Amino acid sequence: MPNDAQPMSHAEEVERDTRTALWRGWNRRCPNCGEGKMFQGYLKVRDNCPTCGTELHHHRADDGPAYLTILIVGHLLAPVLMFVYFAWRPDPLLLSVVLSIGCVALSLYLLPRLKGALVALQWAKRMHGFSKSPDPLDGPDPTVSPPA
């Protein structure tokens, strides 16, 4: 065995299945076990999974789910608006009311699911502290004292 052989880190030992994690996140479940609920309320991510204890507080979803929601809703409803207007020429007030209700309903449906999927993606890719080894970009580990 060569002397320069490095032991495999924990991140290299066990690869997390991204597709399964994304599906579990989309369903607003823990990306690790798929059983525990990821959210405390509508969008508040729990600190830990109530079933398996996986830490979820490391996530950094920020504005990503909102941007994705706007992108998807806009790309779905803009063609619908154009088609309905040119095909049937409904009253503009009726069209705006119906599409506004559709926009709000679709946004409320997508936002928690996209946030769950984004948190699950971060978990699967071991981003932002979801790995066992400390991330050098997060700064020094506060539990380790500096050498004297």
C-alpha contacts under 8 A as a table, 3 or more apart, distances in Angstrom:
res1	aa1	res2	aa2	distance
1	M	5	A	7.39
2	P	5	A	5.74
8	M	12	E	5.98
8	M	13	E	6.38
9	S	12	E	5.36
9	S	13	E	6.36
9	S	133	S	7.79
10	H	13	E	5.06
10	H	14	V	6.66
10	H	131	S	7.93
10	H	132	K	6.61
10	H	133	S	7.15
11	A	14	V	6.08
11	A	15	E	6.92
11	A	126	R	7.56
11	A	131	S	6.52
11	A	132	K	7.21
11	A	133	S	7.54
12	E	15	E	6.60
16	R	21	A	7.87
16	R	124	A	5.21
16	R	125	K	7.29
17	D	20	T	5.61
17	D	21	A	6.24
17	D	124	A	6.52
18	T	21	A	5.04
18	T	22	L	6.02
18	T	120	A	7.98
18	T	121	L	6.55
18	T	124	A	5.33
18	T	125	K	7.39
19	R	22	L	5.16
19	R	23	W	6.25
20	T	23	W	5.16
20	T	24	R	6.17
20	T	31	P	7.58
21	A	24	R	5.12
21	A	25	G	6.02
21	A	31	P	4.59
21	A	32	N	6.92
21	A	117	A	7.62
21	A	120	A	5.37
21	A	121	L	6.70
21	A	123	W	7.84
21	A	124	A	6.33
22	L	25	G	4.97
22	L	26	W	5.98
22	L	31	P	7.22
22	L	116	G	7.86
22	L	117	A	4.92
22	L	118	L	7.59
22	L	120	A	5.51
22	L	121	L	6.01
23	W	26	W	5.02
23	W	27	N	6.31
23	W	117	A	7.07
24	R	27	N	5.08
24	R	28	R	6.30
24	R	29	R	5.15
24	R	30	C	6.43
24	R	31	P	5.38
24	R	34	G	5.57
24	R	116	G	7.94
24	R	117	A	7.45
24	R	120	A	7.45
25	G	28	R	4.77
25	G	29	R	5.39
25	G	30	C	6.55
25	G	31	P	5.75
25	G	38	M	7.73
25	G	113	R	6.88
25	G	114	L	7.91
25	G	115	K	7.78
25	G	116	G	4.20
25	G	117	A	4.19
25	G	118	L	7.38
25	G	119	V	6.97
25	G	120	A	5.14
26	W	29	R	7.51
26	W	112	P	7.99
26	W	113	R	4.55
26	W	114	L	6.30
26	W	115	K	7.85
26	W	116	G	5.38
26	W	117	A	4.78
27	N	113	R	6.41
27	N	116	G	7.34
28	R	37	K	6.24
28	R	38	M	5.48
28	R	39	F	6.87
28	R	112	P	7.29
28	R	113	R	6.16
28	R	116	G	5.26
28	R	117	A	7.71
29	R	34	G	5.19
29	R	35	E	6.08
29	R	36	G	5.61
29	R	37	K	4.64
29	R	38	M	4.89
29	R	39	F	7.92
29	R	116	G	7.54
30	C	33	C	5.75
30	C	34	G	4.85
30	C	35	E	6.27
30	C	36	G	5.33
30	C	37	K	5.98
30	C	38	M	5.17
30	C	49	C	6.24
30	C	54	T	7.88
30	C	120	A	7.71
31	P	34	G	5.67
31	P	120	A	5.29
31	P	123	W	7.12
31	P	124	A	7.70
32	N	52	C	7.85
32	N	54	T	7.03
33	C	36	G	7.10
33	C	51	T	7.74
33	C	52	C	6.56
35	E	51	T	6.58
36	G	49	C	5.61
36	G	50	P	5.56
36	G	51	T	5.00
36	G	52	C	7.32
37	K	40	Q	7.59
37	K	49	C	6.86
37	K	50	P	7.23
38	M	45	V	5.79
38	M	46	R	5.87
38	M	49	C	6.55
38	M	56	L	7.95
38	M	116	G	7.27
39	F	42	Y	6.64
39	F	43	L	6.14
39	F	44	K	5.34
39	F	45	V	4.41
39	F	46	R	5.41
40	Q	43	L	7.36
40	Q	44	K	5.38
40	Q	45	V	5.98
40	Q	46	R	5.54
41	G	44	K	5.47
41	G	45	V	7.82
42	Y	112	P	6.77
43	L	112	P	5.87
43	L	115	K	7.64
45	V	56	L	7.14
45	V	57	H	7.18
46	R	49	C	6.76
46	R	56	L	6.40
46	R	57	H	6.76
47	D	55	E	5.93
47	D	56	L	5.13
47	D	57	H	4.50
48	N	53	G	5.27
48	N	54	T	5.35
48	N	55	E	4.39
48	N	56	L	5.29
48	N	57	H	6.91
49	C	52	C	5.70
49	C	53	G	4.61
49	C	54	T	5.17
49	C	55	E	6.56
49	C	56	L	6.99
50	P	53	G	5.80
55	E	58	H	7.15
55	E	130	F	7.75
56	L	59	H	6.26
56	L	130	F	7.83
58	H	128	H	6.03
58	H	129	G	5.63
58	H	130	F	6.27
59	H	119	V	5.75
59	H	122	Q	6.83
59	H	123	W	7.79
59	H	128	H	6.59
59	H	129	G	8.00
59	H	130	F	7.91
60	R	119	V	7.42
60	R	128	H	7.16
61	A	64	G	5.78
61	A	65	P	6.87
61	A	115	K	6.68
61	A	118	L	6.48
61	A	119	V	6.36
62	D	65	P	7.49
63	D	66	A	5.36
63	D	67	Y	6.26
64	G	67	Y	5.23
64	G	68	L	6.19
64	G	115	K	7.69
64	G	118	L	7.85
65	P	68	L	5.09
65	P	69	T	6.01
65	P	111	L	6.09
65	P	112	P	7.83
65	P	114	L	5.39
65	P	115	K	5.02
65	P	118	L	7.19
66	A	69	T	5.02
66	A	70	I	6.21
66	A	111	L	6.46
67	Y	70	I	5.19
67	Y	71	L	6.11
68	L	71	L	4.99
68	L	72	I	6.10
68	L	114	L	7.40
69	T	72	I	5.26
69	T	73	V	5.95
69	T	107	S	6.18
69	T	110	L	6.23
69	T	111	L	5.92
69	T	114	L	7.36
70	I	73	V	5.26
70	I	74	G	5.81
70	I	107	S	7.52
71	L	74	G	5.34
71	L	75	H	6.14
72	I	75	H	5.19
72	I	76	L	6.12
73	V	76	L	5.15
73	V	77	L	5.93
73	V	103	C	6.65
73	V	106	L	6.82
73	V	107	S	6.72
74	G	77	L	5.37
74	G	78	A	5.72
75	H	78	A	5.74
75	H	79	P	7.11
76	L	79	P	6.34
76	L	80	V	6.84
77	L	80	V	4.92
77	L	81	L	5.99
77	L	99	L	7.55
77	L	103	C	7.33
78	A	81	L	5.10
78	A	82	M	6.37
79	P	82	M	5.09
79	P	83	F	6.02
80	V	83	F	5.13
80	V	84	V	5.96
81	L	84	V	5.40
81	L	85	Y	6.01
81	L	95	L	7.95
81	L	99	L	7.46
82	M	85	Y	5.27
82	M	86	F	6.12
83	F	86	F	5.41
83	F	87	A	5.79
84	V	87	A	5.20
84	V	88	W	5.82
84	V	89	R	7.01
84	V	90	P	7.69
85	Y	88	W	5.77
85	Y	89	R	4.73
85	Y	90	P	6.31
85	Y	95	L	7.82
86	F	89	R	5.69
90	P	94	L	6.87
90	P	95	L	6.31
91	D	94	L	5.31
91	D	95	L	6.21
92	P	95	L	5.00
92	P	96	S	6.03
93	L	96	S	5.18
93	L	97	V	6.17
94	L	97	V	5.19
94	L	98	V	6.14
95	L	98	V	5.29
95	L	99	L	6.03
96	S	99	L	5.23
96	S	100	S	5.80
97	V	100	S	5.10
97	V	101	I	6.23
98	V	101	I	5.27
98	V	102	G	6.23
99	L	102	G	4.85
99	L	103	C	5.91
100	S	103	C	4.97
100	S	104	V	6.17
101	I	104	V	5.26
101	I	105	A	6.05
102	G	105	A	5.14
102	G	106	L	5.96
103	C	106	L	5.29
103	C	107	S	5.99
104	V	107	S	5.08
104	V	108	L	6.07
105	A	108	L	5.20
105	A	109	Y	6.20
106	L	109	Y	5.07
106	L	110	L	6.08
107	S	110	L	5.21
107	S	111	L	5.87
108	L	111	L	5.69
108	L	112	P	7.49
109	Y	112	P	6.93
109	Y	113	R	7.20
110	L	113	R	5.29
110	L	114	L	5.94
111	L	114	L	5.32
111	L	115	K	6.18
112	P	115	K	5.02
112	P	116	G	6.04
113	R	116	G	5.06
113	R	117	A	6.16
114	L	117	A	5.00
114	L	118	L	6.06
115	K	118	L	5.05
115	K	119	V	6.16
116	G	119	V	5.22
116	G	120	A	6.08
117	A	120	A	4.98
117	A	121	L	6.05
118	L	121	L	5.01
118	L	122	Q	6.30
119	V	122	Q	5.12
119	V	123	W	6.26
120	A	123	W	4.92
120	A	124	A	6.05
121	L	124	A	5.06
121	L	125	K	6.09
122	Q	125	K	5.28
122	Q	126	R	5.90
122	Q	127	M	4.96
122	Q	128	H	7.23
122	Q	130	F	7.33
123	W	126	R	5.04
123	W	127	M	6.31
123	W	130	F	5.50
123	W	131	S	7.94
124	A	127	M	7.82
126	R	129	G	6.80
126	R	130	F	4.68
126	R	131	S	4.74
127	M	130	F	5.60
127	M	131	S	6.90
128	H	131	S	7.80
128	H	135	D	7.13
128	H	138	D	7.61
129	G	132	K	7.51
129	G	134	P	6.61
129	G	135	D	6.34
129	G	138	D	7.88
131	S	134	P	6.98
131	S	135	D	7.82
134	P	138	D	7.51
134	P	141	D	6.97
135	D	138	D	5.41
135	D	139	G	7.37
136	P	139	G	5.70
136	P	140	P	7.21
141	D	144	V	5.68
142	P	145	S	7.27
